[in-house]
Every structure is written in C-alpha cells, then in structure tokens.
C-alpha cells in the first residue's frame, strides 16, 4: 500500500507541475517571438521571473 500511496503523491505533483506549465504557456505575451517562448516559460516555472 505504501508504494501505491507514494506513486499517487508523485502523480499529483506531476499533474500540478503540468497544469502550471500549461497556464504559463497560455499567459505568455502574444507578441513574443517563437524562439524566445521556451526560455520564457522555463524561467517562470523555475521562479526566475520578476512578474
């Protein structure tokens, strides 16, 4: 049972991270060049953004 509970916790954490990534991508500046988007999203996911 402990293994299943541990896997459920990890799944919940992964889901939360994915949802955060999706929301970040949805709220990027519309005029941002395509080649800058991945770095912009990663910076926000890692907490390196001031906004």
CORNOR-V202445 format. One line per field, one symbol per residue. ss: DSSP state (~ for helix, > for strand, _ for the rest). A space follows every 10 residues. Layout:
# CORNOR-V202445
ss = ???
This chain:
# CORNOR-V202445
ss = _~~~~~~~~~ ~~~~~~~~~~ ~~~~~~____ ___~~~~~~~ ~~~~~_____ _
